[in-house]
């Protein structure tokens, strides 16, 4: 895909050329055009709803994009990992963290405050994020999207499950609750903000025959 351009800049430049003939704002135009772009990509890849491939593309698009070519790049790279255990682990990490965040009415935008930690597993998870986010980011910057997801799944799968099994995220104390939600969001966004929302990919049997448990 040698033809690369900024989707948002393309919308802005096109709107400028039409001048007053277009009344909608650049933001409104992007909102209307993105579903159309999604439909065209689905057509080009000949994807069918309900398949892992379709869900993978939906997850990539859900993370946001400004380059259509990069959507194809991510899709092709992640397709090689689709049925691998480490990829399925990454999906489960995102599913569990995403489910917690879905139930939060307010936006979780505050930084994590280590001073509010009540359980050692909170600090363990925070230390792991600090240790791993640089590695994951470097793989993303080098466009090794599949390797980044594998690393994410292998590193965070057990710690995240241990955390949810032993720590009550929705604590009765609002400060502790919000802080734990922010911690969960940091884990989630490490993949969702830069690669794909893998919670949209249903866990299926890996090629080895094993399943990732809920």
Secondary structure by P-SEA (a helix, b strand, c coil): ccccccaaaaaaaaaaaacccccccaaaaaaaaaaaaaaaaaaaaccccccaaaaaaaaaaaaccccaaaaaaaaaaaccccccaaaaaaaaaaaaaaaaaaaccccccccccccccccaaaaaaaaaaaacaaaaaaaaaacaaaaaaaaaaaccaaaaaaaaaccccccccaaaaaaaaaaaaaaaaccccccccccccccccccccccccc
